[in-house]
């Protein structure tokens, strides 16, 4: 027989099993919550990111910048773009 020293699980063994069981289920539940949040909250941005020119046009449309500043910044953006494209 294999019961020479009792059942083999003392009070500490039971405590470690209970703590391990609670930790296991906590990890499973947290992983499920994280997966649900990733699938639902993570996909709120639809479509491509706006270009710098589009962002500048939005600021002009909202009235954050005037026409002179819009034209100056647009010229700067297009000048920097063509400076990078042409060697």
N, C-alpha and C positions, 0 to 999 in steps of 0.2 A: 504494500500500500504506500501511497505517497503522502499520507497525512501524519507524518511523524512529528512535525512541529506546529501543528494546528492547521488552520485554513491557509496560512501564508500571507494573509492581509491583516495587518494590524490597524490601529487607529490612524496612524500616519499614512498608511497605504490608502485607506478610504478617503482621507482628506485630500491627498494628492490626486486621486481619481476624480473626486468631485470638482476640485479646482480646475483640473485639466478639461473636464467635460464642459464646465461653464465657459472657460476660455475658448474652447473649440467652437461652441455655438455662438459666442460673441463674435468671433472672426467670421463665421459663415453669415451671420445676419448683417454685419458691417459690410462685407463684400457684396451682398445682395443690394443693400441700400446704395452703396457707391456705384454699382452697375446701373441701377435704375436712374440715379441722378445723372450719370454720364450720358445715358441714352436719351433722357428727356431734356435736361438743361443744356447739355453740350452742343446741341444742334439748333440753337436759336438763330445763329447767323446764317442767312440764306443768301447765296449769290457771291460773286467775287468782291474783293475789297475795292473800294473806290480809288481811282488814280489821284495823284496830287492835283492835277488840273480840275478834276471833279470836286475834290474837297475845297479848292480855292473858289470854284464857281458857287458852291453851296454857301460858303462864308459871305460871298458878295451878295447872293440872293437873300440871305438873312439880314443883310445890312451891317454886318460886323466890320466890313472894310468898304471904303469908297471906291469909285471907278478908277481913280489914279493909282491907288495902291494895288487894285486888282490887276490892272494892265502891267504895272511894274513887276509884280510878282510872277505874272504869267510869262512875261518876257524873260525873266530870270530862269524860270523853269524850262522853257523851251530852249534857251541859250545853253543851259547846262546839259540838256539832253543831247543837243546836236554837237556840243563840244566833246561828249563822251563817245558819240557814234563815229564822228569823223576823226581820223588820226591826225 
